[in-house]
Amino acid sequence: MNRMLLKVIFSDLVRVVTFPIRILPVKKSRILFTGLTGGNGYDYSCNPKYIFEYLQNTCPDQFEYVWTVNDKERYSFLKEEGVKIVKHFTVSSFLMLLTSKVIITNGSYIPWFPFRRKQYVINTWHGGGAYKKVEIEKGKPDWAAKRMAAFCARNMDLFVASCKEQERQMIRGTYQYKGEVLKAGTPRNDKLVLGDIEEMIKKVKRHYKIPVNARIILYAPTYRYAASPVILEADDLLERLEQDGSKWFFLCRYHRYQTNGMNVHVGGRRIIDVADYPDMQELLAAADLLITDYSSCVWDYALLDRKCILYVPDRKEYTEKTGFYVDLEKWPFCKTENMQELLETVEILQRDKEQEEILKTRVREHLKELGSYETGNSRKMIADKIREQVQPIVR
């Protein structure tokens, strides 16, 4: 039985099980957050986290805030701020999910949870740009995939878009969403756009005891079952970068879905595993060089105007199995298919400043071609939408 069919069946089951809760009124001052793209399954992360913090700073004590999480103890600091914490897939979580006026998610729950018409569901999504295709686009969609896509489209009231191509191809195309799209960019990227990143950089370096003047490579591959091993040798890369006397640190962050059987690995002795770090945007802000493959983190990093290299030994296989909204050939980042190419590209970008500037110009043009909506104002635009739906707590 495929995953899509299981979600369809589970969704119908949840609708029946939660029927008694639907009798309860929707709390007009209650806002619920749920998100899951942080390190090792951190729920308090991604776009919902940044929207929550903006509301906390601009509307203190005005609303009731709820977070659904896997590990309540991990987020005890939120309790101290008056936030209600509930565990996923419990009666308490279903109660909160069905009685909150506004639900803010990066995709979680929308594919299967039957929200009520009185509620206002905001999908911020969890990736910018228009790069690898989403799951229901892989292969030929069956009736279950089509039904799930239709359910998703009906199950939200506002979809936040990072760019025109994402809106056209994924939001309107894949999901056939006909509701309101907010052309706001991504909340988690506001600080990257505005250059408000000094504290983010310091935070990462303090956490991993990296000297202030040292430089950082971040390797952040996406997940997939590659037929042949995709192996990156970290020590060789560091040796090449440090030929000019500079000091570099190699941070590796596998995708949270990554498993040993997926055949994507990094080798070497000088590797710092950052899979458990809760905030990807802080890691991106701290990185002087990003190496990735098909991950949408290229969109986020492009906003920093820095060097990015794609390491894609399995590009043909991935293109055939998954595919892209915007063809990989049109991505403006350097593409390498083996370690020798990667090392040579790194060396060229290190010594050839003119080539580096040419590539940066291409990236800026790429953002324009995709119709970027990123202005650094996303959090405020979404907060304004939320305020239209909720009522402040009467004290």
N, C-alpha and C positions, 0 to 999 in steps of 0.2 A: 504494500500500500504506500503510495507516494506522500510526501510531506504536505502537498497542497490539499489532498483529499482529507488527510488527518485534521488539518486546520479547519476545513469546512465542517467536518463532523463535530469537532470540539466546540466550534462556535455555536452550532445548533444546540449542543448539550448545555453550554453555559447559559444560553438564553432561557432554557427550561429551569435550570437549577436556581438562577438568580431572580426568577419571577416574583417571589415574595418581596424582595428588596425594592422592586420597581414601584411598589405602593408608597414608599417613603418619599417625602418631598426632596427636591434638589435644593441644596444650601447655596444661596445666592452670593455668599461671601467666601465660599470655599474654592480654592485653586489647587489642583493636583498635578504633580510633576512625575514623570517617569522617563528614564533614559538609560541606555546600556551600550556605551561604546568606550568606557574608560578602561584603564589597565586591569587585566585579570577580572573582568566582569564588574567593574565599578559602576553602580547605578547613578550615583551623584556625579554626572559628567555631561559632556557634550552641550548642545544648545539649551536643553532644559535647565542645566546648572547655571548658565550665564544669564538666562532670563530671570530665574529665581533670584540670583544675587542682585540683579538690577532692580527688581521690584522691592527686595528687602531694603536696599539703599534709598530708593526714591519714595516708597510707600510704607514706611515702617509701621507695624501694628495695625494696618488698615484691613488686612484680609487674613483668612485662615489658610495656612499652607500645609499641604500634605505631600509626602514623598513615598512612593512604593519602591521597596528595595529587597534585595536577597538577604542581606545580613544587617539586621537592625543595630547590632552592637557597633558595627563599623561607623555608623553615622550618629553616634550618641551626641556629638557636638551640635547637631541640628536640633535635638530635643531641648538642649539648653537655650536655644534661640526661639523656643516656642513652636517648633514645627512638629506636626504629627507624623510619626514614622510607622508604616505598616509593611508587612512582609507579603511579597508576591504570592498569589494563589492561595490566599487564606480568606476566610469569611470577612475579616476586617478589610482586606484589600478590595474585595468585591463591593462591600458596603460603601467604601470611599469612592471607588470608581464610578458607582452609579448615583451618588448623591453630590458630587462636586459639580459646580456650575461650569468651570473651565478645566479642561484637561490639556496639558502641554506635554507632548511626546516627540521623540525623534524617530518614530515609526513603531515603537513597541505598543502592543495591544490593538492597534488599528486593524491589522489583518484578520482578527478573529473576535474581538470583544464587542458585544452588542450594546453600544452606548444608547442613551435615550435622546429623543428629539429635543428635549428641553435643555440639553447640555451643549456646550460649545467646545469642539475638539480641534486643537491646533496641531498640525503635523509640521515640525521644523525640519524633518528628515535628518540624516546623519552623514551626508557627504555632499560636497559642493561640485559644481561643474557638471559636465555631461560625459562621463568616461565609461567605465565598464557597465554593462547592462545589469539590471537587477534580476533577481532569481526567476521571476515569472516570465522573463524574456528568453531564458535559456531553452534552446530546443524549440519544439513545436508545442505551444500551450494547449493543454487538454481542457476539458470542461471544468475541472476543479480549479485550475489556474485562472481561467476566465471568470469563474464565479467569485473567486477570492478577490480578483482585481476589481470587479464590480462592487463587491461588498466594501472594499477599502474606499472606493470613490464615494459611496453613500455615507460612509462612516466618519467623515471629517467635514468640518465647516470652514477651515482655512488651511491652505497649504502654503508654506513659506518657500520661496524660490531663491536660489543663489544667482541664477543667470537665465537669460532668455532661452538658451538651448535646453537647459534642464526643464524649464517650464513647457517648452514645445514638445520635446521628445519623450521625457519620462512622465511628467505630471499629467499633461494633456494626452500624450500618446500611450505609454504603457498602462497607466492607471485609468485612462479615459475619464479623468476628473473634470467635472464641469462647474465646480463651485468656485469660490473666490480664491485667487492666488495673490499673495502679498509679495510684491517685488522688493524684498527688503534685504537680500543677502543673508548671511548666516550669523546668528548672534555670537557664536563662539569665535568668530573671526573679527569682530568689531575692534578689539584691541590690536590685532595684527595690522588692520587697515590704518588705524590711527597712529600706529607706532608707539603705543602705550605698552611697551614690552620689557622695560628695564627690570622691573621687579620679577617678572616671569623668568627672565634669564638668571637672575641672582638666586631665585628659589631652586631652580634645577641644579645649578652648580653647588649650592650649599648642600643640597640633599645627597649628591653623589661625590662630594668632597673634591670637586674639580677646581683647580686654580682659576682665579678670575681672568687671567690673560690667556689661558689655554683655549684651544678651539675644539669644536665638537662635530663629529659625523653622526648623523642619525640614519640608521638603516631600518626602514619600515615597510616590509613587503606585505602584500595582501595574501589571503589564504587561497589555496587550490590544491588539488591532487595532481601534481605534475607527473607525467609518465617517466621522465628522466630527472635525476637529481638537479636541483637548482642550488648551487653552493657558492657562497661568497666568502673569500678568505680575508678576514679582517686585518690580520697582521701584515699581509702584503700591501694592503691599501694604506695602512698607517705608515709603514716604512717609506712608501713613495711620497706621501704628503709631508713627512718630516725631513725630507732631504734638504730643505732650506733652513733647517734649524728650529722650526716651529714645533710646538707641542700639541698633539691631538689626542682626543679621547673618542672611542668608538662605542656608541650606544645602540643597542639592538632592541627593537620593539616588534615582535611578531604580532600579527592580527589575533584578536581574542578567540577566533575560531580555529587557529592553527593547532595542529596535532602532529606528533612524530611521523605518522603515516602519510603526511601531506608532501613529503619530499622537498621541502624548502628549508635550507639550513645555512647557518653562518659558522665558519670555523676560525680558530685562532685562540690565543691566550689572553689577549688584551681586550676582552669584550665585557661591557657592562650591560647586564640584562635589565631593561627598563620596562618589562612587561607589566610590572606591578605599579607603575607610576600612574596616578589617577587622572592626569590631565594631558592629553596629547597636544593641545595648543601650546602649553608651556614648553614641551619638548621641542616643538617646531620653532618656537621663538628662540630657544637656546642654541639651535643647530646652525652651524656655519655652512654645512653642506648636507643635503638630503639625498639619500639613495633609496629609491623605491622601485616599483614596477608598474602595476596597473591600479594602484590605490588612488582614491580620490583625494588623498592628502596632498597630492600635487597641486590641487586647486588652492588649498589653504596656504601652502608654502609659497606659491606664486605671488601671493599678496605681499610677501616680505622682500621681493626683488633680490633673491639670492640664488646661488647655484644649486641645480637639481639634476641628477643623472638617473636615468632608468636602466635597471639591470634586468634584462628580459631574455634569458637563454631559451625560454619556452614560448616565445611570442607567437609562433605559428600555431602551436597547440592551443594556447589560451584564446587566440582569436577565433579558432574554429569551435571551441567548447563554450566560450562565454560571449565573446563579441563586445563591441563598443558602440556607444551612441555617436561619438565623434571618432573617426578612424584614427588608430594609433599613429599613423604616418603624419597626421596633422597636429599631433602634440608637439609643442616647441622645445621639449627637453631633449638633451643628448640621450641617444639610445645605444646601449651596449649589450652584446650577446654572449660574451665570455670574459674571463678575468683579465686577459691581456688587453682587450678593448677598454675595459673599465679603467685599468691602471693608466693606459695611454691618455684617455679622456681626462682623467683627474689631473695628470701632469700638464696637459695642454691648458686646461682652465687655470691652473696654478700660475703658470708663467706667462700666458698670453692674455693680457688684460683687454686687448681689443676684441678677441674672440669672446671673452666673458661678457663684454658689453653688448656684442651682437646678439648673443643668446638671451640676455636680459630684455633687449628690445623686442625680440620675437615673443617672449613670454607676455610682455605688456600688450602686444598686438593680439595675442591669443585671447587674453581676457576680454578685449574689446570685441573680437570676432564672436565669442560665445555670448556676448551681451551681458557682461557682469552687472549685477545689481548691488555689489558690495560698496557701501559708502561709509561704514563704521557706525551707522545709525539704526541697525537692525533691532537691537534690544528695545530702543525707545518706540519704534514703530509697532512692534509686537505688544509692548506694554500698553500702548494707547488702545490697541484692539481689545486687550483683556479688560481694561477699565470700562469699556463700553458695555461689557457683558456682566460684570460683577457689581455688587453693592458693598461699600465699606461696612465693617462691623460697627454696630451701634453700641457704644459703651456707656 
